[in-house]
């Protein structure tokens, strides 16, 4: 193969890639925060007594879990504005799609964690006169966060990788900048390899942390 590597172009393009990385982080972190916050509410709705509330939350969760993320992002950018009569920016549409998708998966993580708590803890807290909100706040949720931390970490990793799909909406995140530079300079090998390496550096600490947490929790079990 007669190919001459030229990574000097990568060095010259590094400021552009770093700007893309910043946009990726700006998309990734709020998606996790919003998604897990909404996911907790959805989990509580799924575990509530009213059947209509359980069914509504289940429908929401399955809708986002059983359709491709790419379709959801495109729908929020091209179709959702027709419904609300307001045009969303590419970044807003991507953030909305990733957040709601994360909320559906986060809801199932929370639900599994809450249901793993022994019923006796609920009964004991009620015997002490604590209401449902107090029981969740002081007893249940702290245990859920500890038990499900590896699952939450894995979800954060998945969202970081899914954020690259926002490039199809022309969100100027890392993948978009990498594709743009590749098509401009016709050096996809060097540029896209660098993009992959940057994603690895961004995501690997979370992967390492998740594995470490799983081993620590297994040792305590």
Beta strands, then each sheet from edge to edge (+ up, - down):
end
